[in-house]
Amino acid sequence: MIRDSKPKQPSPKSGAVRKGATLKGGSQPRKATKNATSEKTKRPKKPKQKSLKSANASNASGLLKHHRDCIQSSLTRIRLTKLASLMTSSLVAVSLTLPMLLLLVVSNLQVLSAGWQNQLSVSVYLDVGLSDASVAGVEREIQQMPGVSSQELITPDQGLADFKSFAGSDLLSLFDQNPLPAVIEVVPLAEHLENPQFALNQLALKLKAIDGVEDVAVDLQWVERLLNYVSLAERFAWLVGFLLALAAVLAISNSIRLEIENRRQEIVVIKLVGGTDSFIRLPFLYSGFWYGVLGAVIASVCLILISVWLSPIVSDLLFLYSSDIDVVYFGFSDLLGLFSFSVLISVLGAWLAVYRHLGEIEPE
């Protein structure tokens, strides 16, 4: 047999081939895989702060857009129902104007009574025929008494002249001598007049104990009557204001209830698509807000016009009574309080209507 002298080719399954494959082709993929795994483990994770901030920003913008839409829709509905909205706002204005006028009158009466109360005086009548030295001694003793602000001496001659000018007759000329005594008008300190009746009575008792004083006159009943009338008027004004504010709340509540009934189908559709009660409630609250603003504007205009109309009459009346007290009118703080109270009672009426009737509307 002739043997093939051609050398045999190495088999692919031989060790050399496996070794070469292992050295050349097997080591590189493993190293690359290992490096990729290490890079993946070392790579830091990105924080999610940006996504949270963007979500919060989108929620805030959506909430602001919803408020803006509610404001526009409520204004549009008020424009569409001009007569009904004007009547409702006028009722709110009337309920605010009347108590504000009463409180204005009470404020002026309090200022006037305070001015008269600070001008209270005690008339001290001295003995007839008292010498000038004795009168001066009584004056010094009164001046040293605590609680005395000032004093004024009216001599018998001055009293006679005042009587003649006031009475317009000469009756005292029938007397041989002037029968009028000297009088000292004592004005107490204002800080001692927190309780005028008690303070003046105590002062009168001290003045009566002075030698040379015949009588002491304290005329305080008319001031007490005036103070009682002012207190009664103030309570009456607050009572009227409370009742009219309650009527305004009920009127706003009834108007919002009618608006809810007119939009029943719309509310049902919104609830079917997942709208919450707070989402549905907001437009009606804005409607109550605009009712309050419009009512406050009408009330402010009415109060200013009434003040301008009555100002000359009140000034002439004070001039006849020789009073230098300034009349109290409405200021910026009063009008700001009027706006705040009007909006408060209007939003309260709207909230009561929504709270009472919105829950009754449910999808079938």
LORO-605302 format. One line per field, with one value per residue (C-alpha): residue number from 1; residue in one letter; x negated, y, z. Coordinates in Angstrom, 2 decimals. Layout:
// LORO-605302
milo NUM:... $
drenpa a:... $
xx X:... $
yy Y:... $
zz Z:... $
END
This chain:
// LORO-605302
milo 1:2:3:4:5:6:7:8:9:10:11:12:13:14:15:16:17:18:19:20:21:22:23:24:25:26:27:28:29:30:31:32:33:34:35:36:37:38:39:40:41:42:43:44:45:46:47:48:49:50:51:52:53:54:55:56:57:58:59:60:61:62:63:64:65:66:67:68:69:70:71:72:73:74:75:76:77:78:79:80:81:82:83:84:85:86:87:88:89:90:91:92:93:94:95:96:97:98:99:100:101:102:103:104:105:106:107:108:109:110:111:112:113:114:115:116:117:118:119:120:121:122:123:124:125:126:127:128:129:130:131:132:133:134:135:136:137:138:139:140:141:142:143:144:145:146:147:148:149:150:151:152:153:154:155:156:157:158:159:160:161:162:163:164:165:166:167:168:169:170:171:172:173:174:175:176:177:178:179:180:181:182:183:184:185:186:187:188:189:190:191:192:193:194:195:196:197:198:199:200:201:202:203:204:205:206:207:208:209:210:211:212:213:214:215:216:217:218:219:220:221:222:223:224:225:226:227:228:229:230:231:232:233:234:235:236:237:238:239:240:241:242:243:244:245:246:247:248:249:250:251:252:253:254:255:256:257:258:259:260:261:262:263:264:265:266:267:268:269:270:271:272:273:274:275:276:277:278:279:280:281:282:283:284:285:286:287:288:289:290:291:292:293:294:295:296:297:298:299:300:301:302:303:304:305:306:307:308:309:310:311:312:313:314:315:316:317:318:319:320:321:322:323:324:325:326:327:328:329:330:331:332:333:334:335:336:337:338:339:340:341:342:343:344:345:346:347:348:349:350:351:352:353:354:355:356:357:358:359:360:361:362:363:364 $
drenpa m:i:r:d:s:k:p:k:q:p:s:p:k:s:g:a:v:r:k:g:a:t:l:k:g:g:s:q:p:r:k:a:t:k:n:a:t:s:e:k:t:k:r:p:k:k:p:k:q:k:s:l:k:s:a:n:a:s:n:a:s:g:l:l:k:h:h:r:d:c:i:q:s:s:l:t:r:i:r:l:t:k:l:a:s:l:m:t:s:s:l:v:a:v:s:l:t:l:p:m:l:l:l:l:v:v:s:n:l:q:v:l:s:a:g:w:q:n:q:l:s:v:s:v:y:l:d:v:g:l:s:d:a:s:v:a:g:v:e:r:e:i:q:q:m:p:g:v:s:s:q:e:l:i:t:p:d:q:g:l:a:d:f:k:s:f:a:g:s:d:l:l:s:l:f:d:q:n:p:l:p:a:v:i:e:v:v:p:l:a:e:h:l:e:n:p:q:f:a:l:n:q:l:a:l:k:l:k:a:i:d:g:v:e:d:v:a:v:d:l:q:w:v:e:r:l:l:n:y:v:s:l:a:e:r:f:a:w:l:v:g:f:l:l:a:l:a:a:v:l:a:i:s:n:s:i:r:l:e:i:e:n:r:r:q:e:i:v:v:i:k:l:v:g:g:t:d:s:f:i:r:l:p:f:l:y:s:g:f:w:y:g:v:l:g:a:v:i:a:s:v:c:l:i:l:i:s:v:w:l:s:p:i:v:s:d:l:l:f:l:y:s:s:d:i:d:v:v:y:f:g:f:s:d:l:l:g:l:f:s:f:s:v:l:i:s:v:l:g:a:w:l:a:v:y:r:h:l:g:e:i:e:p:e $
xx 0.00:-1.12:-0.72:0.25:-2.80:-0.73:-0.59:2.77:4.42:5.21:8.82:10.92:11.59:7.90:6.40:4.35:7.35:9.22:6.25:5.89:9.57:9.42:6.46:7.50:11.23:12.45:10.68:11.72:15.53:15.36:13.25:15.61:18.62:16.93:16.03:19.57:21.02:18.70:19.53:23.22:22.89:20.78:23.14:25.23:28.98:30.59:32.67:36.40:36.56:37.08:40.04:41.59:41.05:42.61:45.58:46.09:45.77:48.32:50.72:50.33:50.84:53.90:55.34:54.74:56.32:59.36:59.73:59.35:61.98:64.35:63.93:64.61:67.62:69.16:68.72:70.24:73.31:73.76:73.62:76.14:78.57:78.11:81.52:81.53:77.94:78.65:81.68:79.73:76.82:79.22:80.72:77.23:76.60:79.81:79.00:75.65:76.70:79.37:77.26:74.27:76.37:77.62:74.08:72.98:75.67:74.70:71.02:71.82:74.03:71.24:68.78:71.30:72.14:68.44:67.86:70.72:69.66:66.17:67.74:69.71:69.39:70.54:72.06:70.94:73.16:71.46:73.11:74.65:72.51:69.34:66.24:63.72:61.05:63.36:64.25:60.54:59.98:62.77:61.21:57.81:59.35:61.25:58.13:56.22:58.88:58.04:60.10:60.60:59.49:60.40:62.72:64.31:65.66:68.89:69.29:72.74:72.42:71.58:74.48:76.83:75.67:76.08:79.57:80.61:79.31:81.01:84.36:84.71:86.32:85.26:86.97:83.92:83.95:86.83:84.39:82.35:79.23:78.11:79.61:77.44:74.55:71.13:70.90:67.87:68.12:65.94:64.90:63.71:60.90:61.90:60.21:62.40:65.57:65.60:68.56:69.92:72.72:70.48:67.57:69.70:71.66:68.43:67.07:70.32:70.09:66.53:67.50:70.47:68.18:66.21:66.96:68.78:70.53:74.31:75.33:73.93:75.88:75.12:77.30:76.43:79.78:79.89:76.42:77.43:80.56:78.52:76.01:78.81:80.45:77.15:76.57:80.08:79.59:76.31:77.88:80.79:78.37:76.50:79.78:81.04:77.68:77.76:81.30:80.60:77.34:79.27:81.80:78.95:77.44:80.79:81.30:77.85:78.45:81.75:80.17:77.34:79.85:81.75:78.49:77.65:81.04:80.56:77.20:78.33:77.57:74.14:73.35:74.47:72.18:69.22:69.80:70.01:66.56:65.08:65.51:65.42:67.75:64.97:64.39:68.10:68.46:65.89:67.84:70.84:68.65:67.19:70.74:71.45:68.19:69.21:72.66:70.93:68.56:71.37:73.54:70.68:70.13:73.83:73.89:70.76:72.22:75.48:73.67:71.50:74.50:76.51:73.57:73.17:76.91:77.15:73.86:75.19:78.19:76.07:73.56:76.32:77.79:74.47:73.91:77.26:76.18:72.78:70.95:67.43:67.46:66.63:69.13:67.92:68.23:67.25:63.54:61.44:61.32:65.13:65.57:62.95:64.82:68.06:66.52:65.12:68.40:70.40:68.14:68.22:72.01:72.36:69.82:71.43:74.84:73.37:71.57:74.77:76.66:73.92:73.48:77.22:78.18:75.04:75.06:78.63:77.58:76.15:75.94:78.63 $
yy 0.00:3.42:5.73:9.22:11.27:14.47:15.65:15.74:19.11:19.78:19.21:22.21:20.44:20.19:21.79:24.29:25.68:25.82:27.42:29.98:30.70:31.11:33.41:35.49:35.48:34.45:36.89:40.15:39.78:38.84:41.90:44.20:42.77:43.24:46.86:47.61:46.12:48.15:51.38:50.64:50.10:53.23:55.52:57.60:57.64:60.89:62.56:63.03:66.56:68.11:65.90:66.72:70.43:70.28:68.37:70.95:73.78:72.19:71.69:75.31:76.59:74.36:75.69:79.28:78.60:77.11:80.19:82.47:80.51:80.66:84.43:84.93:82.61:84.24:87.71:86.51:85.13:88.40:90.33:87.96:88.40:92.13:92.87:89.95:90.63:94.33:93.59:91.16:93.56:96.43:94.39:93.92:97.67:98.58:96.16:97.93:101.55:101.80:100.53:102.56:105.73:104.92:104.28:107.59:109.45:107.62:108.49:112.18:112.09:110.43:113.12:115.82:114.33:113.85:117.54:118.57:116.12:117.61:121.07:120.17:122.62:123.07:126.40:127.48:130.25:132.33:134.15:137.50:140.40:138.33:140.54:140.50:139.02:136.17:135.52:135.37:132.91:130.66:130.76:129.73:126.86:125.60:125.82:123.60:120.89:117.70:117.07:120.76:121.85:125.56:128.09:131.37:134.05:135.83:138.92:140.23:143.09:140.70:138.46:141.45:142.47:138.93:138.72:141.98:140.87:137.50:138.53:141.78:143.56:145.76:143.93:143.99:147.81:147.65:146.49:148.98:146.86:143.99:140.78:138.45:136.68:136.00:132.72:130.55:128.19:125.15:122.85:119.39:117.47:115.39:112.21:112.35:112.19:108.51:108.31:111.89:111.45:110.09:112.47:115.62:114.62:114.04:117.40:119.14:117.73:119.04:122.48:122.74:122.22:125.42:128.45:131.19:128.81:129.01:126.46:124.24:123.43:120.39:120.01:116.60:115.03:116.28:114.83:111.45:111.43:112.22:109.45:106.94:107.94:107.59:104.13:103.07:104.37:102.49:99.19:99.79:100.41:97.17:95.24:96.67:95.92:92.31:91.73:93.35:91.40:88.19:89.19:89.82:86.39:84.71:86.69:85.75:82.13:82.06:83.59:81.04:78.23:79.29:79.39:75.86:74.60:76.23:74.47:71.07:69.18:70.77:69.77:66.18:65.95:67.33:64.75:61.95:62.80:62.88:66.49:66.99:69.15:71.66:71.96:72.66:74.91:77.52:79.31:79.84:81.27:83.73:84.72:85.55:87.49:89.70:90.26:91.55:93.81:95.32:95.80:97.55:99.90:100.84:101.32:103.52:105.76:106.10:106.96:109.59:111.23:111.25:112.76:115.54:116.21:116.42:118.23:121.85:121.14:119.61:122.47:125.08:123.21:123.10:126.77:127.64:125.78:127.54:124.24:124.04:120.23:118.82:116.44:112.86:111.50:108.24:107.70:105.27:102.75:102.82:102.17:99.40:97.78:98.15:96.33:93.57:93.00:93.04:90.44:88.34:88.10:87.51:84.68:83.24:83.22:81.54:78.94:78.09:77.57:75.39:73.36:72.75:72.01:70.76:67.44:66.76:66.69:63.27:61.32:58.65 $
zz 0.00:-0.80:2.17:1.69:2.54:2.75:6.35:8.01:8.63:12.23:13.18:14.16:17.42:18.23:21.23:19.24:17.62:20.93:22.55:19.78:19.84:23.55:23.44:20.49:20.33:23.77:26.07:24.37:24.57:28.23:29.04:27.11:28.90:32.24:31.47:30.29:33.45:35.67:33.79:34.15:37.88:38.36:36.37:38.88:38.59:37.49:40.19:39.67:41.06:37.67:36.98:40.38:39.85:36.42:37.85:40.60:38.11:35.84:38.77:39.86:36.32:35.94:39.21:38.17:34.80:36.52:38.75:35.74:33.82:36.80:37.10:33.41:33.38:36.47:34.96:31.71:33.48:35.39:32.11:30.55:33.47:34.04:35.55:37.99:39.03:39.50:41.70:43.86:44.23:45.01:47.83:49.25:48.87:50.73:53.53:53.96:53.42:56.12:59.07:57.89:57.93:61.42:62.62:61.06:63.02:66.21:65.68:65.33:68.43:70.39:69.33:70.22:73.60:74.38:73.65:75.91:78.58:78.69:79.10:82.23:85.06:88.62:89.65:93.12:94.59:97.28:100.15:99.27:100.43:100.72:100.70:97.88:100.14:101.14:97.49:96.63:99.50:98.20:94.75:96.11:98.08:95.02:92.85:95.28:95.23:93.25:90.13:89.25:85.80:85.84:87.44:86.44:88.73:87.75:89.87:90.86:88.37:85.55:86.52:86.48:83.01:81.70:83.18:81.54:78.12:78.42:79.95:78.03:80.98:83.85:86.71:88.94:88.88:91.38:94.06:96.03:95.64:93.44:94.90:92.79:94.52:93.12:91.23:90.51:87.54:88.27:85.39:86.47:84.83:81.79:83.07:86.17:84.06:83.20:85.59:85.42:87.93:90.68:89.98:89.96:93.05:94.95:93.78:94.78:98.31:98.68:97.36:99.72:102.69:101.94:104.12:102.25:99.80:99.99:97.34:94.58:91.41:89.23:86.14:84.77:83.91:80.32:79.64:81.07:78.93:75.82:76.58:77.12:73.84:72.00:73.49:72.53:68.98:68.65:69.71:67.37:64.47:65.15:65.39:62.09:60.48:61.64:60.37:57.00:56.62:57.30:54.64:52.18:52.89:52.24:49.02:47.69:48.68:46.79:43.66:43.67:44.22:41.10:39.16:40.34:39.18:35.78:35.39:36.69:33.45:33.21:36.80:36.11:33.06:35.05:37.79:35.21:33.86:37.36:38.46:42.25:44.32:44.99:41.24:40.65:43.70:42.69:39.89:42.17:44.92:42.41:41.43:45.08:45.23:42.29:43.82:46.95:45.03:42.96:46.05:47.89:44.94:44.87:48.66:48.60:45.89:47.83:51.08:49.42:47.71:50.95:52.86:50.28:50.35:54.17:54.80:54.45:56.67:59.43:59.26:59.61:62.56:64.39:63.66:65.29:68.42:68.37:68.14:66.73:66.48:63.04:61.49:61.06:57.52:55.88:55.37:53.39:56.23:56.51:52.79:52.92:55.79:53.81:50.82:53.03:54.84:51.60:49.99:53.17:53.44:49.68:49.59:52.72:51.03:47.93:50.03:51.94:48.68:47.16:50.35:50.60:46.98:45.21:47.01:45.88:42.20:41.38:38.09:37.77 $
END
